[in-house]
Amino acid sequence: MTIKVQFPDFQTAISECYPLCLAGFTGHRCEQAVLKKVSDPKQAEELYQKRILTITGICIALLVVGIMCVVAYCKTK
């Protein structure tokens, strides 16, 4: 006896759980989550640098908050 189980593809499962647009809005960007594509190498490099800068900024902010929490904890001891 063989049991055959079909799983929906990942993109369909995610889009059902987390719609991309609010109710009442439609369009291409609401139906597909596609990363921004660029054909110009200079523009691609700029986009890459902005993403790296954003990620670095978030990491530094989290580090500063963590240090502040440790300092506040040590002062209250």
PyMOL commands that set and color helices and strands:
alter all, ss='L'
color gray80, all
select helices_A, chain A and resi 10-17+28-31+41-76
alter helices_A, ss='H'
color red, helices_A
deselect
rebuild
show_as cartoon
